Amino acid sequence: MKPFTDAHLDIAWSSLQNGRDFVAGHPDAAAGLPELLAGGVTLACATVFSADHDAETTPQEVAEQQLAYYDALPGRSDGKVVWPADAMDVGMTTPCEKLCLVGLMEGCEPLTEPAQMAEFYRRGVRVAALTWNRNNRWAAGVDGNTGLTPEGVELVREMDRLGMVHDVSHLSRMSVDDLLGTARGPIVASHVGADAIHAHKRNLTDDHLRAIAQRGGVVGLVLYAPFLGEGRPAFGDAMKHLLHMIEICGIDGVGIGSDIDGGFGKEDLPVGFHTAADLPKFIDALAKEGLPEHDIDKVCGGNWRRVLTSVM
């Protein structure tokens, strides 16, 4: 079993929102711990997502609830979940035995000033996206058409000072340009598709895919069906995106960022893909395309491990 890395899982949000037990798994969940271990996932980015909170809670309260959920997972899982993981944890983890987690802040709504990011860094967050779809004080999301704000530039510089990874997944295209021109640290797209294969505001253009890869970053293939094609696309359509990303980014710049359980159900996954236990299907599909084993290793996990362990 090859070790997989999944760069985007809304574990705490999905569990708390839907009343699911991540450790035991749930029939409606595509990415409980049993499914992730069965798929060989040894490392994942676990999100802190508070942008879509209800009126009775603040982003800060939601973020704290989710961090507390992650803090409890090692004990609840009898050590099968490692949070927050460091590079040594990742190197010693064997597929199907343990899952290492690193925090990804999906939208910086919990912050009121850049200096507050240091506390989230202390709690295990190593990757951050300035916003989620909507415009906020830091940047324009995909629903907007402007770029980073002056405060957003300050936050980017603070993330660079801390040694964090910048995630462009939900940024407007102008915000992506601004981030590429401002950030000095690693830039990734944790969960996107290729706009050239299926035009969608959440997918990246070839120019942006190429620019991220040229900086040593990684782009992760999302498995949310509406980003992959019209109707309900099949697993083969997901592969079209992945192969295009490899063509544009090179073999060192592509991975998986499934976003499974990220606010959508199994019916919104590609036909032929049901849970995280199906991730090894990418191994067979890439082998059929003629990729050598060492290249498959990079796409399935090695590229993400390179970037993520560099900031652990």
Secondary structure as UniProt FT lines:
FT   STRAND          4..9
FT   HELIX           11..18
FT   TURN            22..24
FT   TURN            27..28
FT   HELIX           33..38
FT   TURN            39..40
FT   STRAND          41..48
FT   TURN            51..52
FT   TURN            55..56
FT   HELIX           59..76
FT   TURN            77..79
FT   STRAND          81..82
FT   HELIX           87..92
FT   TURN            95..97
FT   STRAND          99..106
FT   TURN            109..110
FT   HELIX           114..116
FT   HELIX           117..122
FT   TURN            123..124
FT   STRAND          125..129
FT   TURN            142..143
FT   HELIX           150..162
FT   STRAND          165..167
FT   TURN            169..170
FT   HELIX           173..182
FT   STRAND          187..192
FT   TURN            195..197
FT   TURN            201..202
FT   HELIX           206..214
FT   TURN            215..216
FT   STRAND          219..221
FT   HELIX           225..227
FT   HELIX           235..249
FT   HELIX           251..253
FT   STRAND          254..256
FT   TURN            260..261
FT   HELIX           266..268
FT   HELIX           276..278
FT   TURN            279..280
FT   HELIX           281..288
FT   TURN            289..290
FT   HELIX           293..297
FT   HELIX           298..302
FT   HELIX           303..309
FT   TURN            310..311
//
